[in-house]
């Protein structure tokens, strides 16, 4: 009697493998395009802002949203001035208070960062050790807060602006964009707000007053200041006196 021999059906896994490979290929292409887009876009804006005044910063937008959500009266002042119209006293004051090695470092002050890390580990007042270049990169291109992602992007943008902008442009953008009072951004707006005058005519002590409040410009006042701020002003002026001619 003849017996039928039946072949066992085998399941083909090839289509599933093809689908998996196709998904990985699409994901790789997407990530590659996203990275290219990020680098291209970031480079475009860094080059653009080398020549064009920065109209607003992420912090300005955030502050505006905060005020609307809380129902507070919105006060906003921001005027762009070329660096030649900003008193050399203010330039020296922010170097004295924020970044003593600004003119010579390549964007990072590793000694200051190490010192800040040790102080923070000991539970002392938190200090970032950020240079003016790093602060500018953060204020113009990024959000506030502390995270490894933001710090990594901050380092990336710091390298870019150091290479493409140079020191003078970094200082110009910094002095025109940072928060110098509640709703007050930039040297001209700050000088008008605190002293009712133009940024070009700031005296040493007035410039030191603005520089002294930068760690928390919404809390401190450049005029009728607390003893803490007055002490900072005195120290800043003392350091300013040792800064020679600024050569960018």
C-alpha positions in Angstrom: 0.0 0.0 0.0 1.4 3.3 -1.1 1.9 5.9 1.6 1.6 9.6 1.0 4.5 11.6 2.0 3.6 15.1 3.0 6.1 17.9 3.3 6.0 19.9 6.4 5.2 23.5 5.8 7.9 25.8 6.9 7.1 29.3 8.0 9.0 32.0 6.1 10.5 34.6 8.4 12.1 36.5 5.6 9.3 39.2 5.2 9.5 40.0 9.0 13.3 40.4 8.7 12.8 42.6 5.6 10.3 44.8 7.5 12.7 45.1 10.5 15.6 46.0 8.2 13.3 48.5 6.4 12.3 50.1 9.6 15.9 50.4 10.8 16.9 51.9 7.5 14.1 54.5 7.6 14.9 55.4 11.2 18.6 55.8 10.3 17.8 58.0 7.4 15.4 60.1 9.6 18.0 60.5 12.3 20.6 61.4 9.8 18.4 64.0 8.2 17.4 65.4 11.6 21.1 65.8 12.6 21.9 67.5 9.3 18.8 69.8 9.7 19.9 70.7 13.3 23.5 71.5 12.3 22.4 73.4 9.2 19.8 75.4 11.1 22.0 76.2 14.0 24.9 77.3 11.8 22.5 79.5 9.7 21.3 81.4 12.8 24.8 81.8 14.2 26.0 83.3 11.0 22.8 85.4 10.7 23.2 86.9 14.2 26.9 87.8 13.5 25.5 90.6 11.3 21.8 91.1 12.4 20.7 92.3 15.8 19.0 89.6 17.9 15.3 90.6 18.0 14.4 88.5 21.0 15.6 85.6 23.2 13.8 82.5 24.5 13.9 84.0 28.0 12.0 87.1 26.8 9.3 84.8 25.4 9.2 82.7 28.6 8.9 85.8 30.8 6.1 87.1 28.7 4.2 83.8 29.0 4.8 83.7 32.7 3.4 87.2 33.1 0.3 86.4 31.1 -0.3 83.2 33.0 0.0 84.9 36.4 -1.9 87.9 35.3 0.9 90.3 36.1 1.2 93.6 34.4 3.7 93.1 31.6 6.7 95.4 31.4 9.1 94.9 28.6 12.0 97.0 27.4 14.6 96.0 24.9 16.7 98.4 22.8 19.6 97.3 20.6 22.7 99.5 20.6 26.0 98.9 18.7 28.9 98.2 21.0 30.5 101.5 20.2 27.5 103.2 21.8 27.8 101.2 25.0 30.1 102.6 27.7 33.5 100.9 28.0 32.8 101.0 31.8 29.9 98.5 31.4 32.1 96.2 29.2 34.8 96.3 31.9 32.2 95.8 34.7 30.7 92.6 33.3 34.2 91.2 32.6 35.1 92.1 36.2 32.0 90.5 37.7 31.1 87.7 35.3 34.2 86.5 33.5 37.7 87.8 34.3 39.4 85.8 31.6 36.9 86.6 28.8 39.4 88.3 26.5 41.8 85.3 26.6 39.8 82.1 26.9 38.4 80.1 24.0 34.9 80.1 25.4 35.4 78.1 28.6 37.1 78.8 31.9 37.9 75.3 33.2 39.4 76.6 36.4 36.3 78.5 37.2 34.1 75.5 36.3 36.2 73.2 38.6 36.0 75.7 41.4 32.2 76.0 41.0 31.9 72.2 41.0 33.8 72.0 44.3 31.8 74.8 45.9 28.5 73.2 44.8 29.6 69.8 46.2 30.3 71.4 49.6 26.8 72.7 49.6 27.7 76.3 49.2 25.8 78.8 47.1 25.3 77.3 43.6 27.6 78.9 41.0 27.7 77.8 37.4 31.2 78.9 36.4 29.9 79.9 33.0 31.8 82.4 30.9 30.2 85.3 29.1 30.5 83.3 25.9 28.5 80.4 27.5 25.9 82.8 28.9 25.5 84.4 25.5 25.1 81.0 23.8 22.5 79.9 26.4 20.5 83.2 26.3 20.3 83.5 22.5 19.8 79.9 21.5 18.6 77.8 24.4 16.2 77.6 27.4 16.9 78.1 31.1 17.4 75.3 33.5 20.0 72.6 34.4 20.3 69.4 32.4 23.1 67.5 30.6 21.3 68.0 27.3 21.2 71.8 27.7 24.8 72.0 28.9 25.9 69.9 25.9 24.1 72.2 23.4 25.5 75.2 25.3 29.0 73.9 24.7 28.2 73.4 21.1 26.9 76.9 20.5 29.7 78.4 22.6 32.3 76.9 20.2 30.3 78.1 17.2 30.0 81.8 18.4 33.7 81.8 19.5 34.7 80.7 16.0 32.2 82.7 13.9 31.5 85.8 16.0 34.7 86.6 17.8 35.0 88.4 21.2 33.6 91.8 20.2 30.4 90.5 18.7 29.9 88.1 21.7 30.2 91.1 24.0 27.9 93.2 21.9 25.2 90.5 21.8 25.6 89.7 25.5 25.2 93.4 26.5 22.1 93.8 24.2 20.3 90.6 25.2 20.7 89.7 28.9 18.2 90.4 31.6 19.2 93.5 33.6 16.0 94.1 35.6 12.5 92.8 35.7 11.4 93.0 32.1 14.6 95.0 31.2 16.9 93.5 28.5 20.1 95.0 27.2 22.4 97.8 28.2 20.4 100.7 26.7 17.1 99.6 28.3 18.8 99.0 31.6 20.6 102.4 31.7 17.4 104.2 30.9 15.5 102.1 33.5 18.0 102.5 36.4 19.7 105.8 35.7 17.5 107.7 33.1 20.4 108.2 30.7 22.1 106.6 27.7 24.3 103.5 27.8 27.2 105.5 26.4 27.4 107.7 29.4 27.6 105.2 32.3 30.1 106.0 35.0 32.2 103.3 36.7 29.9 103.0 39.7 26.8 103.0 37.6 28.2 100.3 35.3 29.2 98.3 38.4 25.6 98.7 39.7 24.2 97.0 36.7 26.8 94.3 36.6 26.3 93.6 40.4 22.7 92.6 39.9 23.2 90.2 37.0 23.1 87.0 39.1 19.4 87.8 39.9 18.3 91.0 38.1 14.6 90.5 39.1 15.5 90.3 42.8 18.2 93.0 43.2 18.2 96.7 42.4 21.1 98.6 40.8 20.0 101.8 42.6 19.0 102.2 46.3 20.8 98.9 46.7 21.1 96.5 49.6 24.4 96.3 51.5 25.1 93.0 49.6 24.9 94.7 46.2 26.8 97.8 47.4 29.6 95.5 48.5 29.6 93.9 45.1 29.7 97.3 43.4 32.8 98.2 45.4 34.6 94.9 44.5 33.6 95.2 40.8 35.0 98.8 40.6 38.2 97.6 42.3 38.7 94.9 39.6 37.7 97.3 36.8 40.6 99.6 37.8 43.0 96.8 37.0 41.6 96.1 33.6 43.5 97.9 30.9 42.5 98.9 27.4 40.1 96.3 26.0 41.3 94.9 22.7 38.9 92.4 21.1 
